[in-house]
């Protein structure tokens, strides 16, 4: 009896299904137009699906956000302008081996606001290291500005992370190209050393030092000159006090000790020849720590952080099956304690979107 009831239910469901499909096949078949079938025209543009990792498999792209792991070639340049000097830092060698890094950007869903444009939010993360300084070596000509990348034993390095509302040109869907411009804020960390006297830092500091009549005058002049040009980009009050009163009591020795404790003894912080110059000029009146402190002032000390740098990024990207190719340019810039810091990066990347 149970078997018969089960069979009757099955037959009933089958009949309901057949009856429900009859109206579908009884509808008149639309006539084809001259440029295609009317049925295809009513359906709108085809919804293509990229072969990428996706949680919701939505043809429009990520429903909430996407993670974009990949590889990138990026060439960065850093320019720091002080009230009385400027330092331009560049990459060592712009080669694929040295300038290739992992890419780990984040991107929100896209809000298509028109047929050919929309907005999304982009988070970019970049590490950089500059070991060459751009200085004037020869007079400028029609074909050459006379500036070259030179190793002055200086080095700047750090990272930045930008959050950018982006306006883009492109159709809806994750198969469309994008040309976009984003402007937002960035978190920046820059450290290292730089020459703010166009490669003549050692000569300039030696001239300032020798301008004093007594040893105390020489030390005082060098400290104040360093404070004005490149000595206190992060606004360190203790360092500012030491530099402005460098010949007072044990301030010179305290500056050397303070620099060592803060880890300022990095590449290019001192030059052996500068140590010899100040050691000879002191004529035995200064100890090794004090001579080190004077030598460390030959190069500008870079230690700058901010969470509110103005940032921009212009890019062009094309979907290529499961990956996306992108070409972009931009970076953060900000002002801190009368120092203007600007980081520019040229990027070419290839990444695979992981959509959520």
Secondary structure, DSSP 8 states (H G I E B T S, - for coil): -HHHHHHHHHHHHHHHHHHHHHHHHHS----EETTEEHHHHHH-S-----SSEESS--TT--SSEEEEEEEEEEEEEEEEEETTEEEEEE-S---HHHHEEEEEEEEE--EE-SSSEEEEEEEEEEEEEE-EEEEE-S---SS--SEEEE--S-EEEEEEEEEEEEEEE--SSTTS-EEEEEEEEEEEEEEEEE-SBTT-HHHHHHHHHHT-SSHHHHHHHHHHHHHHHTS-TT--HHHHHHHHTTTSTTHHHHHHHHHHHTT---TTS--HHHHHHHHHHHTTSS-HHHHHHHHGGGSEEEEEEEEEEEEEEEEEEEEETTEEEEEEEEEEEEEETTEEEEEEEEEEEEEEEEE-
